[in-house]
Amino acid sequence: MFYIANEDDIRNGRVMDVYFERASQILKAKGLSKYVAMEIRTKGLPAGWEWAIFSGLEEILELLKGKPVDVRAIPEGTLFAPYDPVMEIQGNYTDFGSYETEILGLMCQASGIATNSARIKLAAGFKPVFSFGARRMHPAIAPMIERSAYIGGCDGVSVVLDAEKIGIEPSGTIPHAFILLVGDTVKSAVYFDEMIDKEVPRLILIDTFNDEKFEAINVAEALKDRLYGIRLDTPGSRRGNMAQIVKETKWELDLRGHKGVKVMVSGGLDENKVKELEEFVDLFGIGTYISNSPVVDFAMDIVEIEHRPFAKRGKESGRKTLSRCKECGLRTVSAYPANTAACRACGGGLEEIMRPVMKNGRIVADLPPAGRIRDHVLNEIKKNSVKEKR
Ligand SMILES: [Zn+2]
């Protein structure tokens, strides 16, 4: 058997911490099911992040569909910071409280992956970045991982099923295993060029046997202008100064008239390594750093019971909303419904970004395709990086 929850298990709330089941059982028996508002936010972000990208909303609405609840949320792909409310669910506690384990699980990991993907895209100076790390994670969640990586800013994903669910073509090059079986890099490149659909870019792995520079030249002479690029996945033990290897390889290719050949680097890359290489490299393949991103520790807490503010110690009670200044982008948390005060920093007009997405179990918001959420993320991080530089 596979140790996974299937769609029915999830829809029926079976991925539930048992204390919710016990609490619901008692509340129902004692007639204590009350109407509540529960708010979701995080008090801190992992890995020194100052902001994160909200992801997982579409699946949460899929889970809550048909249940007697109202939901407000910020759009998927929106940048947020600690203490910003990202979602609010209202309804009878016993109708949705026991779904807390699943609701948080659907957003904590997805948001972590989308955030790291966005951070890599920034580190790469917005050059193309590809998600190659599905293999480090359980295959049952590969589609969620690569959707989150894609909306966070990756330009492509490697897994066939994941790409299909996103609605894009999968991206990839050539595995070392294929080149070892053919026994020669140039021959492998020629076979690839012969056999594979002309639409697929000829991006050839050149580090299997020999020095990167000489192998790149050999492949370029064999494929001529059909060669789109070369990939260096050089193991750590042979890597040396990667930036220098890339520079030297490009120099030699340029000198021989192969100026347009792109260089992709993959293998053990993180934000710092991408930053170091960004000037010389054209494309990046990122594995574990994105697929194994830290999770965002969202918590879901009661802020109102029977329409009266009520919360645990350490938590501001009452319903809240998140607005953003149309001029400077500063986020403001205020009581809901929002008063229409101006931005405290610049006096600009505020736009409420936490909006109704579900009414009595019916989805009332636009659920954009992954590509549009990705555009939103790229826009968010561009605006934010301009602000950070000021
Ligand atoms: Zn402002």
Boltz pocket constraint, residues with backbone or C-beta under 6 A from the ligand:
constraints:
  - pocket:
      binder: B
      contacts: [[A, 325], [A, 326], [A, 327], [A, 328], [A, 329], [A, 330], [A, 343], [A, 344], [A, 345], [A, 346], [A, 347], [A, 348]]
      max_distance: 6.0
